[in-house]
Amino acid sequence: MRLRGKVAVVTGGGSGIGRGIVLAMAREGADLAIPDIQVVNAEKVAQEVQALGRKAFALKTDVTSATDVKAMIDRTRETLGRIDIVVNNAGIAAPPGMPFTNNTEEDWDRVYAVNVKSVFLVSKAIAPHFIERKGGRIINIASIAGPIAALTMPPYSVSKMSVIVFTRIVAKELAPHGVTVNAICPGVLWTSFWEGLAAHLAKTNPAFAGMTARQVFDKRVTDLVPLRREQHPEDIGWAAVFLASEEARNITGQALNVDGGVVMH
């Protein structure tokens, strides 16, 4: 129970990677706030957390709105008494690029608002509390799409590299206050975006002609991942638990790749 007595906020925790993080933290003893624009999903995950014997609540939050973010932080502190851990997980992907000119200005604006601006807003809202307490954990969910400069998703790839750089900036600034700030870079997970991308590849790339979306995905896993297996939300969840725990008290400003070996450094 590495997080016993801790309170964590996981944005976008109602599905996918966010749900994996929420449940891993709950199993390690944390109480959870689950802000999500899809609040019905978040409410279902909150019930799963409560079934594990932990406190949890969901609230509808637009993480691109400073007003919503402040209200979320205030309500979490009022409801659960404190905040020890913030996970900036909420994110979206744009339609496939290939070439990059396929993406619209609206694609770029929306992806940057959700993937980058939200990380700034939430970090800005929680920083004064962590500074006052002389401690806290901020964990930002980036992606290996950032460092590998993925051709298939330009806005997403650039936004996730931005998250990594922002993580390093805030880590340097908050280090004197005992606050750690790290990023996690998930690898290849079967998500709605990957399903759409795989279907697009099957239609446009002769190498994948006649394949189903899942078959394209499985082939990409085999081609890209040295361990030759896909990643799952719980893999990201346990990495987040580690970075939130006392075991990681001397780790800050890092981007941890949870990708089966795609990116090695």
SVG drawing of the C-alpha trace seen along z (x, -y; Angstrom):
<svg xmlns="http://www.w3.org/2000/svg" viewBox="-23 -31 44 41">
<polyline fill="none" stroke="black" stroke-width="0.4" points="0.0,0.0 2.5,-2.5 0.0,-5.4 -1.9,-4.8 -3.3,-8.0 -2.6,-9.9 -5.1,-11.8 -4.6,-11.8 -6.3,-13.7 -6.3,-11.9 -7.6,-14.0 -9.4,-12.1 -9.6,-9.1 -12.9,-7.8 -11.4,-5.5 -8.4,-4.1 -5.0,-4.9 -6.6,-7.2 -8.8,-4.4 -5.7,-2.2 -3.9,-4.8 -6.9,-5.4 -7.4,-1.7 -3.6,-1.1 -3.5,-4.0 -6.6,-2.9 -5.2,0.6 -2.1,-1.0 -4.3,-2.9 -5.0,-6.3 -8.3,-8.1 -9.2,-9.6 -10.7,-12.6 -11.6,-11.8 -12.2,-15.0 -13.4,-14.1 -15.4,-15.8 -17.2,-12.4 -18.4,-12.5 -20.6,-9.3 -17.5,-7.3 -15.7,-8.9 -18.7,-8.0 -18.4,-4.4 -14.7,-4.3 -15.4,-6.1 -17.7,-3.2 -14.9,-0.7 -12.6,-2.6 -15.2,-2.6 -15.6,1.1 -11.8,1.4 -12.5,-0.3 -11.2,-3.8 -12.9,-7.1 -13.6,-8.5 -15.7,-11.0 -16.2,-12.1 -16.8,-15.6 -17.3,-17.0 -14.3,-19.2 -13.1,-20.9 -9.4,-20.8 -8.9,-23.5 -10.8,-26.0 -8.9,-27.8 -12.3,-28.3 -13.1,-24.6 -9.7,-23.6 -9.7,-25.9 -13.1,-24.6 -11.9,-21.0 -8.9,-21.6 -11.0,-23.5 -13.6,-20.8 -11.1,-18.0 -9.4,-19.7 -12.8,-20.3 -14.1,-16.8 -11.0,-14.7 -9.1,-17.1 -5.9,-17.5 -4.1,-16.7 -0.8,-14.8 -0.6,-13.7 -1.8,-15.2 -1.7,-13.1 -2.3,-15.2 -3.6,-12.4 -6.4,-14.0 -5.6,-14.0 -6.8,-13.6 -5.4,-12.8 -6.0,-14.6 -7.0,-12.7 -4.0,-11.1 -1.6,-13.4 0.5,-11.6 1.2,-14.1 1.2,-16.7 -0.8,-19.1 -3.8,-16.9 -4.2,-18.3 -6.2,-21.5 -5.7,-24.5 -8.5,-23.3 -6.8,-20.0 -3.7,-21.8 -5.6,-24.2 -7.8,-21.5 -4.9,-19.0 -2.7,-21.7 -5.6,-23.0 -6.3,-19.5 -2.8,-18.0 -0.6,-21.0 -2.7,-23.9 -4.5,-21.6 -1.2,-20.4 -0.2,-24.1 -3.5,-25.0 -3.6,-22.1 0.0,-22.5 -0.5,-26.2 -3.5,-25.6 -1.8,-23.0 1.6,-24.5 0.8,-27.0 -0.6,-24.2 2.4,-22.0 4.8,-24.9 3.0,-25.7 3.2,-22.0 6.8,-21.6 5.9,-18.5 3.8,-16.8 3.9,-14.8 3.0,-15.9 2.9,-13.2 2.3,-14.2 1.2,-11.6 3.2,-12.2 3.9,-9.6 6.7,-8.0 5.1,-9.7 6.9,-12.8 10.5,-11.6 10.1,-9.4 8.5,-12.3 5.6,-10.1 4.8,-10.8 1.2,-9.5 0.1,-12.1 1.9,-15.5 -0.2,-17.6 -0.3,-14.8 3.4,-14.1 4.5,-17.7 2.1,-18.3 3.4,-15.3 7.0,-16.5 5.9,-19.8 4.6,-18.0 8.0,-16.5 9.8,-19.8 7.2,-21.5 7.7,-18.7 11.4,-19.5 10.8,-23.2 8.4,-22.8 10.6,-20.1 13.5,-22.6 11.3,-25.3 9.5,-23.2 12.5,-21.1 13.6,-23.6 10.1,-23.1 10.4,-19.3 7.9,-18.7 8.8,-16.1 7.5,-16.5 7.9,-13.6 6.3,-12.4 5.3,-8.9 5.5,-8.1 3.2,-5.2 4.0,-3.0 1.6,-1.2 -1.9,-0.7 -5.1,0.5 -7.1,-2.7 -9.9,-4.3 -7.2,-6.5 -5.1,-3.5 -8.1,-1.7 -8.8,-4.6 -5.2,-4.9 -4.9,-1.2 -8.1,-1.4 -6.6,-4.3 -3.3,-2.4 -5.2,0.6 -6.9,-1.6 -3.9,-3.7 -0.8,-1.6 -0.4,1.4 1.6,3.2 -1.5,3.6 -4.0,4.2 -6.8,6.6 -6.0,6.5 -8.5,5.6 -7.6,2.7 -6.6,5.1 -4.4,7.1 -2.6,3.8 -2.2,2.9 -0.7,6.3 1.7,6.1 2.9,2.7 3.4,4.1 5.6,6.9 7.5,4.5 8.0,1.7 8.2,3.2 11.3,5.2 9.3,7.2 6.7,7.9 3.7,7.2 1.3,4.3 1.1,2.1 -2.0,1.9 -3.5,-0.8 -2.4,1.0 1.3,0.9 1.0,-2.9 -0.9,-2.8 1.9,-0.9 4.5,-3.3 2.5,-6.2 2.2,-4.5 6.0,-4.2 6.6,-7.9 4.0,-8.9 5.5,-6.8 8.2,-7.6 10.5,-5.2 10.7,-7.8 11.4,-10.8 14.7,-11.5 13.4,-11.2 12.3,-14.4 12.4,-15.9 12.3,-12.5 10.3,-11.0 9.8,-7.3 9.1,-5.2 6.6,-2.4 6.8,-1.0 8.3,2.5 11.6,1.0 10.6,-1.1 12.6,-4.1 15.9,-3.3 18.3,-5.8"/>
</svg>
